[in-house]
Amino acid sequence: MIRLFKHYIPHAVLLLGLIDLVLLYVAGEAAWHVRAHQLAIDVAPPSERIASLGVFVGTLLLAMISVGVYGSDALRSTRFALARILVAVSLGVIALTFIDFVARGLDFWRSTLIYTMFIAIALLLVNRLIVGGLLGTGAFRRRVLVLGAGRRALRLRDLAERPNSGFVIVGYVAMSTADPVIKEAIARSAINDLNNFVQNLGPSEVVLALEERRNALPLKDLLRIKTAGVHVNDFSSFLERETGRVDLDTLNPSWLIFSDGFSSARMVSSIAKRAFDIAASGVLLLLTFPIILLFALLVKIDSRGPAFFRQTRVGLYGEPFELIKLRSMRTDAEKDGAKWAQKDDPRVTRIGRLIRKVRIDELPQAWSVLKGEMSFVGPRPERPHFVTDLEGQLPYYAERHMVKPGITGWAQINYPYGASIEDARHKLEYDLYYAKNYTPFLDLLILLQTLRVILWNEGAR
């Protein structure tokens, strides 16, 4: 994997994205030539179209990221990838048509965009067929040697066997005399020189998956392996990188303290984040004000009670604030006490189902963003009652409040809507990853991927 702004991107995804970038440029240029040939006019040199081609490539690439073209499902299924590419290119062309209307200096021809759409779809699909075939052979998977043969090693094996895994395990070494869970593991006592053993296997990385590290770390061996040019990683850091979440089962305070993350440079990032929140929330409220009013009226007509729903939530540093949303439930929804929302929740009104499905009920939260109580991106703000319960049952739950809560977030786009302690635990692992590795780049990825969640109704409840 390649680390970009503290966030890991698989080599396969990066390679695919770079090839797509070139192909989109080719598609844009080819469409100009086709249209110019039809009109029997001369084609100016590409240097004169650099601005329009740059906007075209950038817009379509952002659309592809937004709808999940580079997700694990699209990487392993050509049919799935084609469906996402069709949606992405269609949305991109619609956006470019709007840009053409607003910024006429870029000289987009609508007829050219139609040609570009079909050429781009064809080239992108061919790229998936060729490069996707290579990805299927495991050519881009890293070779990993696991030091350990217990339950942690078993978890790594399960992770490696997933279709979207970015690594393959080339061997296991049982570092203790305990009964190994991984039966094919080689006993450390059977290996004369661990460094030579590693060099002969040729892994790119060695992962330490010991059940008990106290007085068991093979420091001399690890030092020789490291100085021989093989990357050495501990179990928790490896899982964080491969899964995009912090593993609570193996987390300890020392790892959080000494591992990379919670950078002091986030002060600059926080200023940029706040500036974006003010600008974006102001524009969003102006643009969606008529929509909010329309649905507020529909909510009032559909069921008795106020159009807007106000509720106390826990924000930055555990401070309470009042959240406002369009009401989607009956006014007596919590007459028996606070409850998590369930699938097909009977408390949801008819209009409530619609506005939840398309996320319109979330729009008034932009007011909380404008006031500074929330951000566009961050952990989901929970109610004080649930927070008290979860802090007592889940370790490190309070640490998620070290960043502002958000309308969307890393957990929201990576994990379906949860309504149990186990779901809250999984979402906490993603929230901790976000709090630890926050950058404006990660925020941008989350905002783009939120479109995928909305389009395919992932996580709505």
N, C-alpha and C positions, 0 to 999 in steps of 0.2 A: 504493500500500500504506500501511497505518497501522502505526506502530511501537508495540507494546504491551510494556512491560517488556523492551526491547532486542530483541524478536522481531517480525518483520514478518508482518502478516496481510493478505491481499488484501482490497480493498474489497468484492468480490463475496461473499467468505466472511463478512465481518463483516455485510454487509447481510442476507444469507440467515439468519445466526444470530440477528440482532435480530428479524426477522420471525417466525422459528420460535419465539422466546421469547414473543412476543405471542400467537401461535397456540396454543401449549401452555397459556397462561393461559386463553384462550378455551375450549379443549377441556376443561380441568379445571372451569371454571365451568359450561359447558353440561351436562356430565355430572351435576353436582349438581342442576341444574334438571330434567333428564330423570327422574332417580331420585326427586326430591321430588314431581314430578307423578304418577308411578306410585303412590307411597305416599299421595298426597293430603295432603301436609303443606306448611306454609309454608316458604319458603326464607329463611334469615337473610341479612342484608346481607353482601356480599363481605368487608367489613372483619373479620368474625368468622371468616373462613376464610383470612385472609392467611398464617398460618403454614403451614397444610397445603398451600395452593396454591403457596407459595414452595418448599416441600420437593419438591412434585410437579414443578414446572417445572425446578428445579435438578437433580433426579435424572435426569429424561429428557434434559435438555440434555447432562449429563455422559455419559450412555449413548450419545448420538448422536455426540459427539466421540470417544468411545472406540472405536466400531466403524467409524469412517471415513466418516460421513455427509457431512462437509465436505471429503473428499479430492477430488483432481482427477478421478478416475474417476466419482465420484458427481455431480460438478458437470456433467459433459458427457454423462451417460447417465441418463435417467429410470428405465430398468429397473434399472440398478445401484443408483441412489439408493433405489428402492422396496424392494429386497432389504435394503439396510442399515437403512432406516427400520423395517422390520418386525422385524428383529433387535433394534435399539436400543430400540424401544418395548416389545417383549416383555421384554427384560432389565430395563428401567426399571420395568415393572409388577411383575415378580418382586421387585425390590429394594424397591419401595414396600409390597408385601405384607409383607415382612420388617420394614420400618420400622413399619408399622401394628401388627404383633405386639409389637414392642419398646417403641415410644413411643405408647401408646394415647391420650395427650392430644392428638395431632394429628388424631384423628377421621377417619381414612381408612376409607371403606366399601369392602369388597372388590367389592361389586356395582357401585359407582360407578367403580372402577378399570377394570372391563371396558368400561363405556360410554366412559370416557376413552380407552382404548386404541384403539377403533375410530374415535372422533371425531378423535383426534390424528393417526392414520395418514392419514385422509382429508384433513384440513387441510394437513398437511405435504406430501402428494403434490401437492395443488393449488398450493401455494407453489412446488414444484419446476417444475411445468408452466408457471406464469406467469413467475416470476423466471428460471427456467432458459432460457425462450425469449429473454428479454432478454440473458442472459449469452451466449447463442449468437450474438447479433448483434454482439458486441464493444463494447456500449455501456459496459461497465465497464473496458475496457482503456485504459491510459494511452498517450498519443501520445509517441513517442520519436524524436528526431533523433540520428543517429549521426555523429560527426565521425571519419572514418576509412573506408577502403575496402579494408583488407587482411584477413588471416586472422581478426583479432579481430572485425572487423565481420561477417565471414561466420559466426562463432560466434553472434553476437547475432541474426543473421537466422534461423539454425537454431532458436535458442531461442524466437524470436517466433512461428515457424510451428508450434510444438507446440500441440495442442488446449487444454491447460490454461494457456497463456501469459497473463500479466496485462498485456501491453503489445503495441502494434503499432508498427512502425517506419514513420515517415512520409517518411523520406529519408536519404540518405547523402551526406556531403561528403568528397571525396578531398582530404586536407590535404597530401599530398606529391606529387611528380612521378613517383613510382614507378608501375609498371603496376598498376592497381586490380584486386583480386580481384572486387569487386562492380562489374560492368560498368555498371550504371545510375547509379553514383555521379556527382554533379556536382563538377567540379573547383573547388577553392577559388578559383583564378584567374578563374573565370567569374562569381564572385559579388562584386559591387562592395561591398556592405555586409552582412556576415554577420549582424549584429544585426537588420537589417530583414528579411533572408531568414528568420531564425528566427521573427520576429514574424508574418510572413505565413503561414508554415506552421502556426503555432499549437501547437507541441508543449508538453507539460507538463514535459518533461525533455530535457536534452541529455547524451549519454554520450560521453565521450572514449575512443575506441578506436584510439589511435595505436600503430603497431608500435614506433616509437622516439620517446620523449618528449624526449630530450636536444636542446636548442636547437630544438625543434619545437612547443613549447606556444604556442598563440595567446592569450597572456595578456590582451592588450587586448580581443580579441573575447570571451573568456570572462567578463571582468569586466563588459562591457556587457550580455551576455546574462543574467548573474547579477543585476545591479542592475535589469534590466527585469522581474524576477519569475519567470524560468524556472530551474528547479532544474538545476544542473550536477553531474554525477557522473562519477567515474573508473571505468574498466572493472572493476577488481577489486571495488570496493564494490557496483557494480551487480549483478555476478554473485552476490556473497554474498547480497544481498537477494532476488534472484529465484529462486535455487536452494536456499537454506538450507545452503550449504556454502562453504568457502574454496577458491578455485581455485588449485591448486598450480602450474599452468602459468604463471601471471602473478604469483605471489606473490613479494614481496621483503621483506626485513627492515624497511625504512623504512615500508612500508604497515602492517605489524603494529604498529610502534611508534607511529605517528601516527594511525592510525584508531581509532575508538571501540571500546572493548572492554577486557577484563581490568580491570574497575573495582575501585577500592580499597574500594568499598562491599560487596564480596563477603565481607568478614569477618563482617558481620552475617548475610548469606545462608548462610555456611558454618555458623554456629552453629545457625541454624534447620534447615539440612539435616541436621546431625548429630543434633539432637533428634528430627527425624522418623525418621531411620534407626534410632535406638535403640528408639523406641516401635514403629515398624512391624515391625522385624525380630523384636522380642520377641513381639509378638502373632502374627506369621506362624509363628514356630517353635512356639508353644503350640498354634495351630490345626491346623497341618499335621504335628505330631509323629506322630500315628497313621498318616498317609498315608506319611510317610517310612519308618517302621518296616515297614509292609506291603510297600512296594516294595523295601525293602532285603532282606526275606525272599525276595521273588520273584526278585530279582537273584541271590541265593545259590543258589536252587533251579535257576534257568535255566542258570547257567554256573559253572564253578569259579573261585574267587578271592574277594577281599574284596567286600563290598557297597558300600563307599565308595571313591572314587577320589581320591587326594591328588596334587597336582601343584604345582610351584613356578611362580608367575606374577610378573610385574613390576607393582608398584603405584605409589603416589604418590611422585613425585620419583625414580622408578627403583628404589625399594627392593623387594626380593623378599618374597613372602609365600606361604604355603601355602594353596592353594584346595582346597575339599572339595566333591565332587559325588557323586551316586549313579553307580556304574559302569555305563556303557552299552556299553563295548567289551570284547573279549576281553583277557585279561591279557597276551597276547603281541602286542598290537596294534602295538607299536613296536619289535619285535625287530630291524627293519631300519633303525631311526632314526626321528626325529620327522617326522611328516607332517601336513599339513592334512587336516581331514575332507573327504571327497568326497560327492557325491550317490550314494545307494545304496551307502554304504561297506560293503564286505564284512566289515570288522572289527567292526561293530556287532552286538550280540547281539539275539535276538528281543525280549526285554523292553526292551533298550536302545532299539530303534526306537520302541516305544510311549512310553517315558518322555521321549525326545527330542521326539517329536511334540507332546506336551502339556506339555512343559517341566518335568515333575516332577523330572528329574535336577538342575535348577537350585536346587531348594528348600533343600538344605543350605548353599548359599552365604549364606543369611541369617545363618549363624553368623559368617562373615567380616565381614558388615555390622555385626553387633552388636559385634564386637571392634574395629571401626574401620579394618580393613584395606581394606574396600570400602564403596561406597555403593549404594543401590538404583539410582541413575542415574549413568552415567558411561561412558567408553570401555571397550570390552571388554578385560579383562586378558589380555595375551599371554604366551607362554612366553619365557624369556630367550634361547633359541636363535633364535627367530623375530625377537625385538626387535633382537638384534645384526645380523641380516641386513637387516632393514627399515630400521634407522637408517643403514646403509651405502648403501642404494639409494633411499630416499625422503627428500627434504629436509623438515626441521621435524618429523620423526617423534617426536623426543624431547619436543617441546612438548605432546604429548597426555598425558604423564605429570605435567603440572602440576595435574591434577585427579585425584581418586580414581577408580579403575576402578569399573564398575558392573555389576549384573546385567542391566540394560537400558540403552539409550542412544540418542542421536540417530542415530547411524550404524546401530544395529540395527533401528530402525523405518523407516528411509528407504532402506536398501540391503539386498538379499538376502544371504544367507550367502555369503562369499567364500572362495576357496581358491587364490588366486594373488597375485602381486605387484601386478597391475593392480587386482584387487579390494581389496587392502590400501590401495592409493593412493586409490581412491574413498572408502573408509571413513575414511581419514585426513582427507580434506577435510571430512567431516561431524563428525569428532571435534574438529578445530580450530575449527569453527564453534561447537560446544558449549563448548569451553574458553574461547573468546573472548567468548561472549555468555551465559554461564551466569547464570540467575536462578531463584528458586523457581518462577516462572510457567512457564519452559521445562521444568523438572523435572516439573511437574504435567501439562503437555501430553504429555510423553514417557511418563509412567506411564499416562495414559489411553489413549494410542495403542498401548501394549503389548498391551492387550486385543485390539485389531484384529489384531495380528500372531499372537497365540495362537489366536484364533477361526478365522482363515483360513489358519493354518499357513504364514505368510509368513516365510521365512528359516530354518526349522528344518532341521537337517542332522544 
